[in-house]
Amino acid sequence: MPLSDLDQNLIDRCLNHDEGSWPDFVDRYLGLIFHVVRHTAHSRSMTLSYVDVEDVAAEILLELVRNDYSALRQFKGLSSLAAYLTVICRRICVRQLIRLRRESALGHVSAHRAAVDGSSAEIEPVLATEEVEALLSRLAPRQAEVVRLYHLEFKSYREIANHLGVEENSIGAILTKARRQLQSLAASDLDS
């Protein structure tokens, strides 16, 4: 679908800094941005609070205006503006979701450790990384890499398959086998 005259006019107004252009842009596309954030979070098995959704949407809007609307300046008009914005929103959203997931994981682990043994928050990320690496070292190298990419770097099956040069439909099986092996190792460690 080609760029509509309405959207071209909206882009031109924003780039010229016409009064009211940015609020008009936000009114037109905020619903799309919220939808992309919710859909992207859902596809990555994350549940976001309304505040988190608003924060991610705000980051997207900031990125759109950054450097004098550079994202809009780069738009070539080869698709609809909605399609172009969807791609941009998804990329920014994925980065923000990774950040949120890491902060959540480290925050939870730090709070738990401090409550249990008084460990310092400064050394927690190092301890968590060492523990994860020790677990992954017990897997076959390919399995460890798939687990690392999926659970630590939050890559999709497609991204992992492209990175490793394997079929996308093999990633789920590798993850399942790795999880079973880790569960078995954990059970045997408890018995020891």
C-alpha positions in Angstrom: 0.0 0.0 0.0 1.6 3.3 -1.0 2.0 6.3 1.2 -1.3 8.2 1.5 -1.5 12.0 0.9 -2.6 12.5 4.5 0.5 10.7 5.9 2.8 12.5 3.5 1.3 15.8 4.6 1.7 14.8 8.3 5.4 13.8 7.7 6.0 17.1 5.9 4.4 19.1 8.8 6.5 17.3 11.4 9.7 17.8 9.5 8.9 21.5 9.0 8.1 21.8 12.7 4.6 23.1 12.0 2.6 24.0 15.0 0.4 21.1 16.2 2.1 18.6 13.8 3.5 16.3 16.5 0.3 16.1 18.5 -1.5 15.2 15.3 1.1 12.5 14.6 0.7 11.1 18.1 -3.1 11.2 17.8 -3.0 9.3 14.5 -0.4 6.6 15.5 -0.4 6.1 19.3 -2.9 3.3 19.0 -0.7 1.5 16.5 2.3 2.0 18.8 0.4 0.6 21.8 -0.7 -2.4 19.7 2.8 -3.2 18.5 4.1 -3.0 22.1 1.4 -5.4 23.4 1.8 -7.7 20.5 5.6 -7.8 20.6 5.5 -8.5 24.4 2.9 -11.2 23.9 4.9 -12.9 21.1 7.9 -12.9 23.5 5.9 -14.4 26.4 6.1 -11.2 28.5 3.3 -9.7 30.4 3.6 -5.9 30.7 1.7 -3.7 33.1 0.0 -0.7 31.7 2.8 1.5 33.1 5.4 -0.7 31.3 3.4 -0.4 28.0 3.3 3.4 28.4 7.1 3.5 29.1 7.9 1.5 26.1 5.6 3.6 23.9 7.2 6.8 25.3 10.7 5.4 24.3 9.4 4.7 20.8 8.0 8.3 20.5 11.3 9.7 21.8 13.2 7.6 19.2 10.9 9.0 16.5 11.7 12.6 17.3 15.4 12.0 18.1 17.8 13.8 15.9 15.2 16.1 14.4 12.9 13.3 13.3 15.6 11.3 11.6 13.4 8.2 11.5 10.8 10.1 9.6 13.5 11.7 7.3 14.7 8.2 6.4 11.3 7.1 5.3 11.3 6.6 1.5 7.6 6.2 1.0 7.8 2.8 -0.5 5.2 1.4 1.9 2.5 2.9 4.0 3.6 4.9 7.0 1.9 2.5 9.3 3.9 -0.4 8.0 7.2 1.6 8.3 6.3 2.6 11.8 5.4 -0.9 12.8 8.9 -2.1 11.9 10.5 0.7 13.8 8.3 0.3 16.8 8.9 -3.5 16.9 12.7 -3.0 16.9 12.6 -0.4 19.6 10.2 -2.5 21.6 12.3 -5.6 21.5 15.3 -3.6 22.8 13.1 -2.2 25.6 11.7 -5.7 26.5 15.2 -7.1 26.7 16.2 -4.3 29.0 13.0 -4.8 31.2 13.6 -8.5 31.3 17.2 -8.1 32.4 16.4 -5.5 35.0 13.6 -7.6 36.3 15.7 -10.8 36.5 18.7 -9.1 38.1 16.5 -7.1 40.5 14.7 -10.2 41.7 17.9 -12.1 42.1 19.6 -9.2 43.9 16.7 -8.8 46.3 16.5 -12.5 47.0 20.3 -12.8 47.6 20.4 -9.8 49.9 17.5 -11.2 51.9 19.1 -14.7 52.2 22.8 -14.0 52.6 23.4 -10.3 52.7 25.3 -10.3 49.4 26.3 -7.1 47.8 24.2 -5.8 44.8 27.4 -4.8 43.0 28.6 -8.4 42.7 25.2 -10.0 41.9 25.4 -9.8 38.1 28.8 -11.5 38.2 27.5 -14.2 40.5 24.4 -14.8 38.3 26.5 -14.9 35.2 28.9 -17.4 36.7 26.0 -19.6 37.8 24.3 -19.5 34.4 27.6 -20.3 32.6 28.3 -23.2 35.0 24.9 -24.7 34.1 25.3 -24.1 30.4 28.8 -25.7 30.4 27.0 -28.9 31.3 25.1 -28.9 28.0 26.4 -29.8 24.5 27.9 -26.7 22.9 25.0 -26.4 20.3 22.4 -26.7 23.1 24.1 -24.2 25.3 24.3 -21.7 22.5 20.6 -22.1 21.7 19.7 -21.7 25.3 22.0 -18.7 25.7 20.5 -17.0 22.6 16.9 -17.7 23.5 16.9 -17.2 27.3 19.7 -14.6 27.8 19.7 -12.6 24.6 15.9 -13.1 23.9 16.4 -14.0 20.3 13.4 -15.4 18.3 13.6 -18.9 16.8 14.1 -17.4 13.4 17.0 -15.2 14.6 18.7 -18.2 16.3 18.2 -20.4 13.3 19.8 -17.7 11.0 22.6 -17.2 13.5 23.4 -20.9 13.7 22.6 -21.8 10.1 20.0 -24.4 11.0 16.3 -24.9 10.3 14.0 -22.7 12.3 11.8 -25.7 13.2 14.8 -27.4 14.9 15.2 -24.7 17.6 12.2 -25.8 19.6 13.4 -29.4 19.8 16.9 -28.3 20.8 15.5 -26.1 23.6 13.2 -28.8 24.8 16.0 -31.4 25.0 18.3 -28.8 26.7 15.6 -28.0 29.3 15.0 -31.7 30.1 18.7 -32.2 30.4 19.1 -29.2 32.8 16.1 -30.5 34.9 17.7 -33.9 35.1 21.0 -32.4 36.1 19.3 -30.3 38.7 17.5 -33.3 40.1 20.7 -35.3 40.3 22.4 -32.4 42.0 19.7 -32.4 44.7 20.0 -36.1 45.2 23.8 -35.7 45.7 
